[in-house]
Amino acid sequence: MGLLEETLEQIVPKDSKWETRAVDRLERLTMPHWALGRVMDLARSLAGMTRSLDPRVDRKVMIVMAGDHGVTAEGVSLYPAEVTAQMVRNFAAGGAGINALAKVCGARLVVVNMGVNGDLTDLVQEGHILDRSIRSGTGNIAQGPAMSRDEAVRCVEAGLEITLGFGDRVDVLGTGDMGIGNTTPSTAIAAVLTGVSVEKLVGRGTGIGDEQLAHKVGVIQQALEVNRPDSRDGLDVLARVGGFEIGGIAGVILGAARLKKPVVIDGFISTAGALIASRLAPQSVDYMVAGHQSVEPGHRVMLAELGKRPLLDLDLRLGEGTGAALAMPILDAAAGVLTQVSTFEEAAVSGAIP
Amino acid sequence: MGLLEETLEQIVPKDSKWETRAVDRLERLTMPHWALGRVMDLARSLAGMTRSLDPRVDRKVMIVMAGDHGVTAEGVSLYPAEVTAQMVRNFAAGGAGINALAKVCGARLVVVNMGVNGDLTDLVQEGHILDRSIRSGTGNIAQGPAMSRDEAVRCVEAGLEITLGFGDRVDVLGTGDMGIGNTTPSTAIAAVLTGVSVEKLVGRGTGIGDEQLAHKVGVIQQALEVNRPDSRDGLDVLARVGGFEIGGIAGVILGAARLKKPVVIDGFISTAGALIASRLAPQSVDYMVAGHQSVEPGHRVMLAELGKRPLLDLDLRLGEGTGAALAMPILDAAAGVLTQVSTFEEAAVSGAIP
């Protein structure tokens, strides 16, 4: 049995008994009932995920998956495909948005080459990035499948392996992506797995204009017609219209669920990975925390499909895990509320007037 | 000339030249244009406030102002008035929500007795709180003014003095409140300064039911009729229908503006203080950062009056500065983006396809 199959068998839902215990304490804290709103909702979830009233959240790892996309040949992005490799170098040099934001939340940044078109050997040798490259970019989904089913399993297993490797040395995971053109496969995945039309889901990605947007819709519709992915089969969707980094992200999420740890999902691309993960293991959804609401229109639909309300809404559309990193301090807050705030009895504060 | 008058003369707007310089750099960062959305808006503002492209944000001080309210005699709150003093003891002991959340964002917590009904001498002597008590609770605004005009000046000056005392040893200020019954004066202030009716502004505060809510509307309307505050005169509004802690918060905000430093405004009560500050010095609004959108219905109207969009929306209704503390990491992120992210040229990353 492979790592993926084995993992799918081991994922169990969060534990409602621990949620109930957490609620019992949270309702007695020295504040009006549930006055910290969604921070308390999150505290309850953390207790259920980790089976603890004292969930650790300090050791954070942000995993950024990078890969290239054959579909860039169709002119779907504002940026040349070479930017994927250049940005991986930027991550390694510490000069990208995610470098700054991972530092703010105290997360360790792990960058993974899942299939970048470009020689990154020096970065691997110097320990800046991990090499799990499937190959140098997916096939052009407007013409055929992104990858084989075997490659799809391999990219999910790469994410799994890295995550499980952290085991008990990580408390919170975060997902991020880099891949010029990857809003195109992500929109295709969203269309297949939510049933909503491409026109309603598609967005401007890195900033294309109206004409290019109409072209992008056509390319995605063609990709769906050429490939006819099976919506009941997450691996088939990933293989036909996905991407290596999207599969890697799905693997990170499944790994977090197997470890019973929270995983903060970034924006549009990460949520495409989360949708794939949810089809492979519906109970993995219990461990997902939606970091933010992306500007990309389809993101709202995808989060609704997962039943998630995002923590932040800051008009972000960068990816890289930046929205997940920005949300991480809210997990610190949730754990702090659960563990550090006194109850009315403990603090000798009077309760509500009966 | 008193400290307040002197301060009002010294408050100047943020500097648009520095904002332009910040935008020039932010637009060349290795990401699609303005892809970090509101984090970049905030980075621009920070540059304009601090006159710097390298704004420090690490030394954070959260000032929590506490005071009691004579209007609690009208039965407007779910909690007995003694809870104000008990919660100040809870702050001193480290057991309240704000203690946990100030720790998450690395803020120093300063608790000020602005006029609590109860003996807190031991906490002052032990250095847990500052004593700037005007007197042990305001007058009942349903019967007469909250305080004299002289007391109004004194409570604003107390907040000013504490803030200016930090001078160059603080980078970011945050405001918080504690005072059983204080959504009642805050709603009255909001009604006077926004012109919106009490019915549209009023909310459940700590959690009152329908009947008590209708009663609260009546009490606030009575307070406005009895006192007839002059909406053009912030000090008159504070004196007639305000609170000592609300005046203290206005002082903190004016102090931050005089220091040319950002001040993160918490929820409903803090925003009432911000409205008072904005009437005393309209340019102080430039230094305000709205931390979050409170559940209290009037908060949206008050933020609109200030022209502010809140950073967070997490269903909070606690006060104490908790929403400001939760928002503070976003200031770290904004400064990090401005100072640590490379431009396309610096990182040798290709720009958009022309």
Chai-1 contact restraints between the chains, C-beta under 6 A:
chainA,res_idxA,chainB,res_idxB,connection_type,confidence,min_distance_angstrom,max_distance_angstrom,comment,restraint_id
A,T30,B,N90,contact,1.0,0.0,6.0,A-B,restraint_1
A,T30,B,A96,contact,1.0,0.0,6.0,A-B,restraint_2
A,M31,B,G97,contact,1.0,0.0,6.0,A-B,restraint_3
A,M31,B,L318,contact,1.0,0.0,6.0,A-B,restraint_4
A,P32,B,T206,contact,1.0,0.0,6.0,A-B,restraint_5
A,P32,B,G207,contact,1.0,0.0,6.0,A-B,restraint_6
A,H33,B,G207,contact,1.0,0.0,6.0,A-B,restraint_7
A,A35,B,R317,contact,1.0,0.0,6.0,A-B,restraint_8
A,A35,B,L318,contact,1.0,0.0,6.0,A-B,restraint_9
A,L36,B,L316,contact,1.0,0.0,6.0,A-B,restraint_10
A,L36,B,L318,contact,1.0,0.0,6.0,A-B,restraint_11
A,G37,B,L314,contact,1.0,0.0,6.0,A-B,restraint_12
A,G37,B,D315,contact,1.0,0.0,6.0,A-B,restraint_13
A,G37,B,L316,contact,1.0,0.0,6.0,A-B,restraint_14
A,R38,B,L314,contact,1.0,0.0,6.0,A-B,restraint_15
A,R38,B,D315,contact,1.0,0.0,6.0,A-B,restraint_16
A,V39,B,L314,contact,1.0,0.0,6.0,A-B,restraint_17
A,L78,B,A352,contact,1.0,0.0,6.0,A-B,restraint_18
A,Y79,B,A352,contact,1.0,0.0,6.0,A-B,restraint_19
A,P80,B,S350,contact,1.0,0.0,6.0,A-B,restraint_20
A,P80,B,I353,contact,1.0,0.0,6.0,A-B,restraint_21
A,E82,B,S350,contact,1.0,0.0,6.0,A-B,restraint_22
A,V83,B,S350,contact,1.0,0.0,6.0,A-B,restraint_23
A,Q86,B,V349,contact,1.0,0.0,6.0,A-B,restraint_24
A,N90,B,T30,contact,1.0,0.0,6.0,A-B,restraint_25
A,N90,B,A347,contact,1.0,0.0,6.0,A-B,restraint_26
A,N90,B,V349,contact,1.0,0.0,6.0,A-B,restraint_27
A,G95,B,S342,contact,1.0,0.0,6.0,A-B,restraint_28
A,G95,B,A347,contact,1.0,0.0,6.0,A-B,restraint_29
A,A96,B,T30,contact,1.0,0.0,6.0,A-B,restraint_30
A,G97,B,M31,contact,1.0,0.0,6.0,A-B,restraint_31
A,G97,B,V341,contact,1.0,0.0,6.0,A-B,restraint_32
A,A100,B,G336,contact,1.0,0.0,6.0,A-B,restraint_33
A,A100,B,V337,contact,1.0,0.0,6.0,A-B,restraint_34
A,A100,B,Q340,contact,1.0,0.0,6.0,A-B,restraint_35
A,A100,B,V341,contact,1.0,0.0,6.0,A-B,restraint_36
A,L101,B,A333,contact,1.0,0.0,6.0,A-B,restraint_37
A,V104,B,P329,contact,1.0,0.0,6.0,A-B,restraint_38
A,V104,B,D332,contact,1.0,0.0,6.0,A-B,restraint_39
A,V104,B,A333,contact,1.0,0.0,6.0,A-B,restraint_40
A,V104,B,G336,contact,1.0,0.0,6.0,A-B,restraint_41
A,T206,B,P32,contact,1.0,0.0,6.0,A-B,restraint_42
A,G207,B,P32,contact,1.0,0.0,6.0,A-B,restraint_43
A,G207,B,H33,contact,1.0,0.0,6.0,A-B,restraint_44
A,L314,B,G37,contact,1.0,0.0,6.0,A-B,restraint_45
A,L314,B,R38,contact,1.0,0.0,6.0,A-B,restraint_46
A,L314,B,V39,contact,1.0,0.0,6.0,A-B,restraint_47
A,D315,B,G37,contact,1.0,0.0,6.0,A-B,restraint_48
A,D315,B,R38,contact,1.0,0.0,6.0,A-B,restraint_49
A,L316,B,L36,contact,1.0,0.0,6.0,A-B,restraint_50
A,L316,B,G37,contact,1.0,0.0,6.0,A-B,restraint_51
A,R317,B,A35,contact,1.0,0.0,6.0,A-B,restraint_52
A,L318,B,M31,contact,1.0,0.0,6.0,A-B,restraint_53
A,L318,B,A35,contact,1.0,0.0,6.0,A-B,restraint_54
A,L318,B,L36,contact,1.0,0.0,6.0,A-B,restraint_55
A,L326,B,A333,contact,1.0,0.0,6.0,A-B,restraint_56
A,P329,B,V104,contact,1.0,0.0,6.0,A-B,restraint_57
A,P329,B,P329,contact,1.0,0.0,6.0,A-B,restraint_58
A,D332,B,V104,contact,1.0,0.0,6.0,A-B,restraint_59
A,A333,B,L101,contact,1.0,0.0,6.0,A-B,restraint_60
A,A333,B,V104,contact,1.0,0.0,6.0,A-B,restraint_61
A,A333,B,L326,contact,1.0,0.0,6.0,A-B,restraint_62
A,G336,B,A100,contact,1.0,0.0,6.0,A-B,restraint_63
A,G336,B,V104,contact,1.0,0.0,6.0,A-B,restraint_64
A,V337,B,A100,contact,1.0,0.0,6.0,A-B,restraint_65
A,Q340,B,A100,contact,1.0,0.0,6.0,A-B,restraint_66
A,V341,B,G97,contact,1.0,0.0,6.0,A-B,restraint_67
A,V341,B,A100,contact,1.0,0.0,6.0,A-B,restraint_68
A,S342,B,G95,contact,1.0,0.0,6.0,A-B,restraint_69
A,A347,B,N90,contact,1.0,0.0,6.0,A-B,restraint_70
A,A347,B,G95,contact,1.0,0.0,6.0,A-B,restraint_71
A,V349,B,Q86,contact,1.0,0.0,6.0,A-B,restraint_72
A,V349,B,N90,contact,1.0,0.0,6.0,A-B,restraint_73
A,S350,B,P80,contact,1.0,0.0,6.0,A-B,restraint_74
A,S350,B,E82,contact,1.0,0.0,6.0,A-B,restraint_75
A,S350,B,V83,contact,1.0,0.0,6.0,A-B,restraint_76
A,A352,B,L78,contact,1.0,0.0,6.0,A-B,restraint_77
A,A352,B,Y79,contact,1.0,0.0,6.0,A-B,restraint_78
A,I353,B,P80,contact,1.0,0.0,6.0,A-B,restraint_79
